[in-house]
Amino acid sequence: MTITANIHSAKTHFSRLIQSVLAGDEVIIAKAGKPLACIIPYQERHPTNRTPGSARGRFRMAKDFEAPLSEKELLDWEQ
């Protein structure tokens, strides 16, 4: 089941909403009816074993990767 609560109601009934999430419900926090966030149960993340260099040879850098940006590109980044 999906429960939608506005921000004020969510602050007032936070504990109740957490209990609903733990019971399997999805809780959506909204402002003026527009969904902003979703509360879901926390799941422990287990570290994965990474192998350094496993992507070697799969990606290439452009030769001009470190070249200065053009004036247009600089202006685009400043916006």
Summary of the structure (lengths in Angstrom):
residues: 79
radius of gyration: 22.8
end to end distance: 41.7
largest distance: 56.4
contacts: 121
relative contact order: 0.14
helix: 29%
strand: 22%
